[in-house]
Amino acid sequence: MDKEALLITVQEKLKAQFGDGLISSELLVDYPVFTLRRDIICDVVKFLYDDEELSFQYLTSLAGLHYPENKGHELGVMYNLHSLTKNYRIRLKVFFSVSDPNVPSITPVFKGANWMERLEFDFFGILFKGHPNLKRIVNVDDMNYHPMRKEFPLEDTTREDKDDKMFGR
């Protein structure tokens, strides 16, 4: 099945099963991308996992997203799924407000999502509801911010040993 046919097939199946839960679908650089309501993400992942025709049974990656200019939908999560038996790949996305950073955990479907979700919680502050052990994984526990959000500076402003003139500033 080519990418366009895969896009149409998955789109039709998601529309039939979840109706208006599918917000949009597009072929982005030959990659089928589906934007969904966040409350159904675990159900969608389980549906795609169990579907015999598609068989998306491998979670390639899960990543946090931050678009501060997108008011009301500043944060998001992107899921890359792969069907090893059919060699299909798709991307799922959900977006939500930074003031309500809750998303259902997909650990009931993919146990390997455990560490990925912990990483995105640590870096972006995304709270994965139903996660078995949601705590920081890289940064120290008493850190009071999430360093991958764009509102935080790239450089440590408290450093005194750095001379910006050396870097052309």
NORFENQUI-V441002 format. One record per backbone hydrogen bond with DSSP energy under -0.5 kcal/mol. NH is the residue of the N-H (numbers start at 0). CO is the residue of the C=O. E is the energy in kcal/mol with one decimal. If there is no record, write none. Layout:
BEGIN
{{NH/CO/E} {NH/CO/E}}
END
This chain:
BEGIN
{{5/1/-2.3} {6/2/-2.5} {7/3/-2.2} {8/4/-2.7} {9/5/-2.7} {10/6/-2.5} {11/7/-2.6} {12/8/-2.1} {13/9/-2.8} {14/10/-2.6} {15/11/-2.3} {16/12/-2.1} {17/13/-3.3} {18/14/-1.7} {20/17/-2.1} {21/18/-1.4} {22/20/-0.8} {22/34/-2.2} {23/34/-1.6} {25/32/-2.2} {27/25/-0.8} {27/30/-2.6} {28/26/-0.7} {31/88/-0.5} {32/25/-3.1} {33/90/-2.6} {34/23/-2.5} {35/92/-3.0} {36/20/-2.1} {39/36/-1.2} {40/37/-1.2} {43/39/-2.7} {44/40/-2.7} {45/41/-2.3} {46/42/-2.4} {47/43/-2.8} {48/44/-2.0} {49/45/-2.4} {50/46/-1.7} {54/50/-2.7} {55/47/-2.1} {56/54/-1.7} {57/81/-1.1} {59/57/-0.9} {59/79/-2.1} {60/79/-1.1} {62/77/-2.5} {64/75/-2.6} {66/73/-3.5} {69/66/-2.0} {70/68/-1.4} {72/69/-2.3} {74/95/-2.3} {75/64/-1.8} {76/93/-2.0} {77/62/-2.9} {78/91/-3.1} {79/60/-2.7} {80/78/-0.6} {80/89/-2.4} {81/57/-2.5} {82/87/-3.0} {83/81/-0.8} {86/82/-2.2} {87/82/-0.9} {89/80/-2.2} {90/31/-2.3} {91/78/-3.0} {92/33/-2.6} {93/76/-1.9} {94/35/-0.5} {95/74/-2.7} {99/96/-1.3} {101/99/-1.0} {102/126/-2.6} {103/37/-0.6} {104/128/-3.0} {108/105/-1.4} {109/105/-2.8} {110/108/-0.6} {112/109/-1.7} {113/110/-1.7} {115/111/-0.8} {116/112/-3.1} {117/113/-1.8} {118/114/-2.0} {119/115/-2.0} {120/116/-2.2} {121/117/-2.4} {122/118/-2.6} {123/119/-2.4} {124/119/-0.6} {124/120/-1.6} {125/119/-1.0} {126/100/-3.2} {127/125/-0.7} {128/102/-2.3} {128/126/-0.9} {130/127/-1.7} {133/130/-0.5} {134/132/-1.2} {142/139/-1.6} {146/144/-0.6} {147/122/-2.0} {148/122/-0.6} {148/145/-1.8} {151/148/-1.5} {156/154/-0.8} {158/155/-1.1} {162/160/-0.5} {163/161/-0.7} {165/162/-2.0} {166/163/-1.6} {167/164/-1.1} {168/163/-1.9}}
END
